[in-house]
């Protein structure tokens, strides 16, 4: 019996809403639904009556098992409290982060983690969000800081950053006085993210071109490399506004005057939940607090409406 699935069943039953259970357990609603489905499949019974627009209600079997489930969780907590080893703690933690997250919070995050856990060796790796997601599920990473959540039953996702993205280019590439047409944009190099990435899908949807047919793509896996190429006039790109504030204010980069804003993108701190390894959750709490402080220190740009 997976205790995380059992806890999810109890919280959803008590709160009567998947959304509330997801908020309390720091998971996405999709992950909560997946846990409940796995729980029901393991037992071979339905525990909830699902009616669209209504609160969750227990089936007769679900109502019968709620009390014993709470007792089992209480016994598990007591067992861990009595026999769990508190002296032996992980001495190494591996954290994979996307280039965007690294550019946003790397320095304050690294300094804070060292202050909080000076005896823990932290391995920081810069990876694409796609690679982070896979390595997290494979067990190669303890924590992933990536674009989008990892909607698996045993993964906890904490909202880390929500960034506004803007279309930009070097002033020497194109005149930004009027909104360019799609045909005009097809004549210029589009600095794009890897085709297996979430951002690529969002860009394709933005231009209503599922396969980006007709666009001249230059695929770049590194945010810092993409920024260098945009500054050099090698193409245009959509970049997080908060991370290119200096370039915009100095006039080295100009916004492309598209009438439709690019949708903001949400980054998450994700980890595979293992109650025996509480360090992951504690570090993620710390990282999220660092991100909150960093974003609060950045002045809002009234020209960004996305």
Secondary structure as GFF3:
##gff-version 3
##sequence-region A 1 306
A	DSSP	alpha_helix	3	15	.	.	.	ID=ss1
A	DSSP	alpha_helix	18	24	.	.	.	ID=ss2
A	DSSP	alpha_helix	29	43	.	.	.	ID=ss3
A	DSSP	beta_strand	48	49	.	.	.	ID=ss4
A	DSSP	beta_strand	57	58	.	.	.	ID=ss5
A	DSSP	alpha_helix	60	83	.	.	.	ID=ss6
A	DSSP	beta_strand	92	97	.	.	.	ID=ss7
A	DSSP	alpha_helix	99	116	.	.	.	ID=ss8
A	DSSP	beta_strand	121	126	.	.	.	ID=ss9
A	DSSP	alpha_helix	129	138	.	.	.	ID=ss10
A	DSSP	beta_strand	143	147	.	.	.	ID=ss11
A	DSSP	beta_strand	155	163	.	.	.	ID=ss12
A	DSSP	beta_strand	165	169	.	.	.	ID=ss13
A	DSSP	alpha_helix	182	186	.	.	.	ID=ss14
A	DSSP	beta_strand	189	192	.	.	.	ID=ss15
A	DSSP	alpha_helix	198	206	.	.	.	ID=ss16
A	DSSP	beta_strand	216	219	.	.	.	ID=ss17
A	DSSP	alpha_helix	223	231	.	.	.	ID=ss18
A	DSSP	beta_strand	237	240	.	.	.	ID=ss19
A	DSSP	three_ten_helix	241	244	.	.	.	ID=ss20
A	DSSP	alpha_helix	245	250	.	.	.	ID=ss21
A	DSSP	beta_strand	254	255	.	.	.	ID=ss22
A	DSSP	beta_strand	265	272	.	.	.	ID=ss23
A	DSSP	alpha_helix	278	296	.	.	.	ID=ss24
###
